[in-house]
Amino acid sequence: MLYKIAADVVVLIHFLWILFLIFGVFIGKKYRIIKTFHITGLGFAVIMQIFGWYCPLTYLELWLRKKHDPSLSYTGSFIIHYAEKLIYVELSPLVIFILTLILVSVSAYFYLKKER
């Protein structure tokens, strides 16, 4: 049971991380340390997708799920798995990569935009 709880906590942290990558630019414009962390996270996300790697949190969640009950484990990407499970949307790795590049572009725009 402890492994299941730990895996669920990792899922929550993973969702929060993704939300930070999406919305972190709004906090990052105000705080330099957040901006640095946000840009680093976006860069890491792009690199992982280019090389076909999964987030370390995905590997941790899968390991914990296998320890609790191997039948609860899934294969592939965290985002693909939960998008299909929660909102019934089928996403390919290419779509996720394109969305990530759009997110990076929008973040770059906000970071580079001069205040009037």
Backbone hydrogen bonds in HBPLUS format (Angstrom, degrees):
<---DONOR---> <-ACCEPTOR-->    atom                        ^
c    i                          cat <-CA-CA->   ^        H-A-AA   ^      H-
h    n   atom  resd res      DA  || num        DHA   H-A  angle D-A-AA Bond
n    s   type  num  typ     dist DA aas  dist angle  dist       angle   num
A0005-ILE N   A0001-MET O   3.06 MM   4  6.38 163.6  2.09 154.5 158.2     1
A0006-ALA N   A0002-LEU O   2.92 MM   4  6.11 161.9  1.95 148.1 153.7     2
A0007-ALA N   A0003-TYR O   2.84 MM   4  6.03 155.1  1.90 144.9 151.8     3
A0008-ASP N   A0004-LYS O   2.91 MM   4  6.17 155.9  1.97 149.2 155.7     4
A0009-VAL N   A0005-ILE O   2.92 MM   4  6.21 150.6  2.01 148.9 157.2     5
A0010-VAL N   A0006-ALA O   2.96 MM   4  6.25 152.9  2.03 146.6 154.0     6
A0011-VAL N   A0007-ALA O   2.97 MM   4  6.30 151.5  2.05 146.0 153.7     7
A0012-LEU N   A0008-ASP O   3.04 MM   4  6.33 158.3  2.08 145.7 150.9     8
A0013-ILE N   A0009-VAL O   2.91 MM   4  6.21 163.6  1.94 152.6 157.0     9
A0014-HIS N   A0010-VAL O   2.81 MM   4  5.99 153.5  1.88 147.7 155.6    10
A0015-PHE N   A0011-VAL O   2.91 MM   4  6.20 160.0  1.95 154.2 158.5    11
A0016-LEU N   A0012-LEU O   2.94 MM   4  6.21 160.0  1.98 151.1 156.9    12
A0017-TRP N   A0013-ILE O   2.85 MM   4  6.07 149.1  1.94 145.7 154.6    13
A0018-ILE N   A0014-HIS O   2.97 MM   4  6.28 157.6  2.02 149.7 155.1    14
A0019-LEU N   A0015-PHE O   2.92 MM   4  6.21 158.5  1.97 149.6 155.7    15
A0020-PHE N   A0016-LEU O   2.87 MM   4  6.12 149.4  1.96 143.1 152.0    16
A0021-LEU N   A0017-TRP O   2.91 MM   4  6.27 152.7  1.98 148.0 155.4    17
A0022-ILE N   A0018-ILE O   2.98 MM   4  6.27 147.4  2.08 145.9 154.9    18
A0023-PHE N   A0019-LEU O   2.82 MM   4  5.96 170.8  1.83 156.9 159.2    19
A0024-GLY N   A0020-PHE O   2.59 MM   4  4.66 135.0  1.79 137.4 142.8    20
A0026-PHE N   A0023-PHE O   3.12 MM   3  6.01 151.7  2.21 125.4 130.2    21
A0027-ILE N   A0024-GLY O   3.12 MM   3  5.37 130.7  2.37 104.3 116.5    22
A0028-GLY N   A0024-GLY O   2.70 MM   4  5.81 159.8  1.74 156.7 163.9    23
A0029-LYS N   A0025-VAL O   3.02 MM   4  6.02 138.6  2.20 141.1 146.4    24
A0030-LYS N   A0027-ILE O   3.00 MM   3  5.54 143.6  2.14 110.8 120.9    25
A0031-TYR N   A0027-ILE O   3.09 MM   4  6.38 153.4  2.17 150.7 159.0    26
A0035-LYS N   A0031-TYR O   3.00 MM   4  6.30 156.6  2.05 151.7 159.2    27
A0036-THR N   A0032-ARG O   2.90 MM   4  6.20 161.1  1.94 155.1 158.9    28
A0037-PHE N   A0033-ILE O   3.03 MM   4  6.22 164.2  2.06 145.4 149.8    29
A0038-HIS N   A0034-ILE O   2.75 MM   4  5.88 157.2  1.80 151.3 158.3    30
A0039-ILE N   A0035-LYS O   2.87 MM   4  6.04 171.9  1.88 157.2 158.7    31
A0040-THR N   A0036-THR O   2.99 MM   4  6.08 160.1  2.03 146.8 152.9    32
A0041-GLY N   A0037-PHE O   2.94 MM   4  6.11 155.6  2.00 143.6 150.4    33
A0042-LEU N   A0038-HIS O   2.93 MM   4  6.23 158.6  1.97 153.7 159.2    34
A0043-GLY N   A0039-ILE O   2.90 MM   4  6.10 160.8  1.94 149.0 154.7    35
A0044-PHE N   A0040-THR O   2.88 MM   4  6.10 158.5  1.93 150.0 155.9    36
A0045-ALA N   A0041-GLY O   2.94 MM   4  6.15 151.6  2.02 144.0 151.9    37
A0046-VAL N   A0042-LEU O   3.00 MM   4  6.31 157.2  2.06 151.0 156.2    38
A0047-ILE N   A0043-GLY O   2.97 MM   4  6.23 166.2  1.99 152.8 156.6    39
A0048-MET N   A0044-PHE O   2.90 MM   4  6.07 163.6  1.93 151.2 155.6    40
A0049-GLN N   A0045-ALA O   3.13 MM   4  6.32 155.5  2.19 143.3 149.4    41
A0050-ILE N   A0046-VAL O   2.92 MM   4  6.18 155.8  1.97 153.4 160.6    42
A0051-PHE N   A0047-ILE O   3.08 MM   4  6.28 161.5  2.12 154.4 158.0    43
A0052-GLY N   A0048-MET O   2.92 MM   4  5.86 108.3  2.45 133.0 150.1    44
A0053-TRP N   A0048-MET O   2.72 MM   5  4.70 144.5  1.85 150.4 150.8    45
A0052-GLY N   A0049-GLN O   3.27 MM   3  4.87 150.5  2.36  91.7 100.4    46
A0058-THR N   A0055-CYS O   2.87 MM   3  5.28 133.7  2.09 109.7 122.3    47
A0059-TYR N   A0055-CYS O   3.35 MM   4  6.88 154.8  2.42 151.5 157.4    48
A0060-LEU N   A0056-PRO O   2.98 MM   4  6.25 156.8  2.03 147.7 154.4    49
A0061-GLU N   A0057-LEU O   2.91 MM   4  6.06 163.4  1.93 145.3 149.8    50
A0062-LEU N   A0058-THR O   2.92 MM   4  6.14 168.7  1.93 155.7 158.7    51
A0063-TRP N   A0059-TYR O   2.96 MM   4  6.09 157.9  2.01 146.4 152.5    52
A0064-LEU N   A0060-LEU O   2.97 MM   4  6.21 163.2  2.00 153.5 157.7    53
A0065-ARG N   A0061-GLU O   2.87 MM   4  6.12 158.8  1.91 154.2 160.5    54
A0066-LYS N   A0062-LEU O   2.93 MM   4  6.10 159.4  1.97 149.2 154.5    55
A0067-LYS N   A0063-TRP O   3.03 MM   4  6.27 149.8  2.12 143.8 152.1    56
A0068-HIS N   A0064-LEU O   3.04 MM   4  6.32 149.1  2.14 144.5 152.5    57
A0069-ASP N   A0065-ARG O   2.74 MM   4  5.85 167.7  1.75 165.5 164.9    58
A0072-LEU N   A0069-ASP O   2.87 MM   3  5.66 163.8  1.89 130.7 135.7    59
A0073-SER N   A0070-PRO O   3.32 MM   3  5.53 161.6  2.36 105.7 111.2    60
A0081-HIS N   A0077-SER O   2.93 MM   4  6.04 168.0  1.95 149.6 153.6    61
A0082-TYR N   A0078-PHE O   2.96 MM   4  6.14 176.8  1.96 159.4 160.0    62
A0083-ALA N   A0079-ILE O   2.85 MM   4  5.78 151.5  1.93 147.4 155.7    63
A0084-GLU N   A0080-ILE O   3.09 MM   4  6.16 162.4  2.12 147.7 152.0    64
A0085-LYS N   A0081-HIS O   2.98 MM   4  6.14 152.4  2.06 142.0 150.8    65
A0086-LEU N   A0082-TYR O   2.78 MM   4  5.61 163.2  1.81 143.5 148.0    66
A0087-ILE N   A0083-ALA O   3.02 MM   4  5.43 148.7  2.12 128.8 138.7    67
A0089-VAL N   A0083-ALA O   3.33 MM   6  5.69 171.8  2.34 121.2 121.7    68
A0096-ILE N   A0092-SER O   3.11 MM   4  6.46 162.7  2.14 156.3 160.9    69
A0097-PHE N   A0093-PRO O   2.89 MM   4  6.09 153.7  1.96 145.0 152.6    70
A0098-ILE N   A0094-LEU O   2.90 MM   4  6.17 160.9  1.94 151.8 156.4    71
A0099-LEU N   A0095-VAL O   2.89 MM   4  6.12 163.2  1.91 152.2 157.0    72
A0100-THR N   A0096-ILE O   2.87 MM   4  6.05 148.9  1.96 143.8 152.8    73
A0101-LEU N   A0097-PHE O   2.92 MM   4  6.24 156.0  1.98 149.7 155.9    74
A0102-ILE N   A0098-ILE O   2.94 MM   4  6.24 152.9  2.01 148.4 156.1    75
A0103-LEU N   A0099-LEU O   2.90 MM   4  6.14 156.8  1.95 144.8 151.3    76
A0104-VAL N   A0100-THR O   2.85 MM   4  6.15 157.4  1.90 151.8 157.8    77
A0105-SER N   A0101-LEU O   2.92 MM   4  6.10 157.4  1.97 144.4 150.7    78
A0106-VAL N   A0102-ILE O   2.86 MM   4  6.11 163.6  1.88 156.2 160.1    79
A0107-SER N   A0103-LEU O   2.91 MM   4  6.04 162.1  1.94 148.5 154.1    80
A0108-ALA N   A0104-VAL O   2.84 MM   4  6.01 160.6  1.87 148.7 154.4    81
A0109-TYR N   A0105-SER O   2.92 MM   4  6.14 156.0  1.98 146.2 152.9    82
A0110-PHE N   A0106-VAL O   3.04 MM   4  6.36 162.8  2.07 151.6 155.0    83
A0111-TYR N   A0107-SER O   2.85 MM   4  6.09 159.4  1.89 155.1 161.5    84
A0112-LEU N   A0108-ALA O   2.86 MM   4  5.90 154.1  1.93 150.2 156.7    85
A0113-LYS N   A0109-TYR O   2.86 MM   4  5.76 133.1  2.08 144.8 156.2    86
